[in-house]
């Protein structure tokens, strides 16, 4: 499992905010670094895989824990 370089808490934010915040966070990261995102919007379940595909970043994890959605994105 890749080490998390940065964590983003997007709890309470509705789409497209979690994606926009993730995009901004990834901009400041180096290739290969991992961003862990915590979101509460169920819409992110579809949005993050699409975002990863669109941007070329790799979605390493997509899981749900007690009403929160956890994602790990590796910067391309």
Buried (B, 14 or more C-beta within 10 A) or exposed (E): EEEEBBEBBBBEBEBBBBBEBBEEBBEEBEEEBBBBBBBBBEBBEEBBEEBBEEBEBBBBBBEEEEEEBEBBBBBE
